[in-house]
Amino acid sequence: MAVGYVGLFAAAFGAATLLPLQSEALLVGLIVSERYWLWGLLAVATLGNVLGSLVNWCLGRRLERFQDRRWFPVSAKHMATARQHYERYGHWSLLLSWLPVIGDPLTLIAGVMREPPGRFLLIVTVAKGARYAVVAMLTLGWLG
C-alpha cells in the first residue's frame, strides 16, 4: 500500500522538475483502484510536486552565475524575456505553475528573480494542490 504513495510522490516530484514526466495518470489510476485514501493521495501528490518546484526555485537562485558559460541551456535573450514577463506579472504568475510546459520554467525563473521562499511555497502549493484536486474531482465524476 505504501508503495503507491511513494510512487506517486516520486512521480509528482519528478514531474515538477524540468524532467519530462507526468503524475496525473498515476494519480487517476490510484484513485480508480479505490485502495488508497483520497486525501492522502492529494496530499502526497501536492507535497511531491511542490518540493520538485522548490528544486527548480533553488536552481534558479544559482543559475545566473553560469549564464556566460557555453553549455548554459538558455540564451541571454530568453532569460531577458522571462525576467521581463516575471517583472510584469510578478509573483501572481506562479498561480500558473501547474500548467504543462510553462509551469516548471516559471518556478525556475522565480528563483532567478529572488522570489521570497515563503510566498513562493504558498502560491505554488495553492496552484499545484488545486490542479490535483480538479483531477481527482473529474476522476470521481464530481465535476461536469
C-alpha positions as a printed Julia matrix, in Angstrom:
144×3 Matrix{Float64}:
   0.0    0.0     0.0
   2.79   2.45    0.89
   4.38   1.73   -2.48
   1.54   3.58   -4.21
   2.07   6.68   -2.11
   5.84   6.57   -2.55
   5.49   6.08   -6.3
   3.05   8.98   -6.54
   5.38  11.2    -4.52
   8.31  10.33   -6.8
   6.27  10.88   -9.96
   4.89  14.21   -8.71
   8.34  15.34   -7.59
   9.91  14.44  -10.91
   7.08  15.98  -12.89
   7.65  19.33  -11.18
  11.31  19.46  -12.14
  12.45  20.19  -15.66
  12.26  16.46  -16.45
   9.54  15.5   -18.94
   7.46  13.42  -16.52
   3.78  13.29  -15.63
   1.98  12.36  -12.42
  -1.7   12.88  -13.18
  -2.18   9.5   -14.86
  -0.74   7.72  -11.82
  -2.97   9.74   -9.5
  -6.03   8.79  -11.57
  -5.02   5.12  -11.52
  -4.58   5.13   -7.75
  -7.93   6.87   -7.22
  -9.73   4.42   -9.53
  -8.16   1.46   -7.71
 -10.06   2.53   -4.57
  -7.24   1.13   -2.42
  -5.95   4.5    -1.24
  -7.3    7.32    0.88
  -8.18  10.18   -1.48
  -6.95  12.97    0.82
  -3.69  11.1     1.36
  -3.16  10.84   -2.39
  -3.86  14.55   -2.86
  -1.51  15.48   -0.02
   1.31  13.25   -1.27
   0.97  14.41   -4.89
   0.87  18.07   -3.87
   3.82  17.73   -1.49
   5.94  15.94   -4.09
   5.08  18.45   -6.79
   5.74  21.47   -4.56
   9.09  20.07   -3.43
  10.04  19.46   -7.07
   9.16  23.08   -7.79
  11.31  24.12   -4.86
  14.24  22.33   -6.52
  13.64  24.49   -9.61
  13.48  27.61   -7.44
  16.81  26.65   -5.79
  18.4   26.02   -9.19
  17.14  29.4   -10.35
  18.76  31.08   -7.34
  22.14  29.74   -8.5
  21.58  29.79  -12.25
  22.73  33.23  -13.28
  26.36  32.78  -12.34
  26.68  30.25  -15.16
  24.94  32.33  -17.82
  28.16  33.19  -19.64
  29.15  29.52  -19.99
  28.99  27.89  -23.39
  26.94  24.92  -22.15
  24.29  27.11  -20.49
  20.94  25.84  -21.84
  19.09  29.19  -22.02
  20.06  32.04  -24.3
  20.54  35.51  -22.86
  17.58  36.66  -24.95
  15.26  34.03  -23.48
  16.44  34.83  -19.96
  15.76  38.52  -20.55
  12.28  37.76  -21.89
  11.48  35.52  -18.94
  12.69  38.17  -16.5
  10.6   40.81  -18.25
   7.44  38.68  -18.03
   8.06  37.87  -14.39
   8.67  41.53  -13.56
   5.45  42.44  -15.36
   3.17  39.84  -13.77
   5.11  39.24  -10.57
   4.56  36.52   -8.03
   0.91  36.03   -9.08
   2.2   34.4   -12.26
   3.13  31.45  -10.02
  -0.57  30.57   -9.97
   0.17  29.21  -13.45
   2.91  26.9   -12.14
   0.57  23.93  -12.58
   0.47  24.34  -16.36
   2.41  21.95  -18.59
   5.38  23.39  -20.48
   5.43  26.85  -18.83
   4.91  25.93  -15.17
   8.29  24.35  -14.46
  10.38  27.08  -16.11
   8.24  29.63  -14.27
   9.3   28.2   -10.92
  12.92  28.33  -12.07
  12.58  31.99  -13.08
  11.0   32.72   -9.69
  14.3   31.6    -8.17
  16.3   33.75  -10.58
  14.09  36.71   -9.64
  14.72  36.04   -5.94
  11.08  35.4    -5.09
  10.84  35.06   -1.28
  10.6   31.35   -0.39
   7.55  31.67    1.87
   5.44  33.43   -0.74
   6.75  31.08   -3.44
   5.75  28.0    -1.45
   2.33  29.38   -0.55
   1.33  30.32   -4.09
   2.8   27.19   -5.71
   1.11  24.95   -3.11
  -2.28  26.54   -3.85
  -1.76  26.16   -7.61
  -0.46  22.59   -7.55
  -2.97  21.44   -4.92
  -5.87  22.89   -6.9
  -4.71  21.09  -10.04
  -4.61  17.71   -8.29
  -7.99  18.4    -6.64
  -9.55  19.11  -10.05
  -8.02  15.92  -11.48
  -9.47  13.96   -8.55
 -12.91  15.55   -8.88
 -13.01  14.84  -12.62
 -11.93  11.24  -11.97
 -14.66  10.76   -9.4
 -17.3   12.43  -11.55
 -17.79  15.3    -9.11
 -17.38  17.86  -11.89
 -19.13  18.06  -15.24
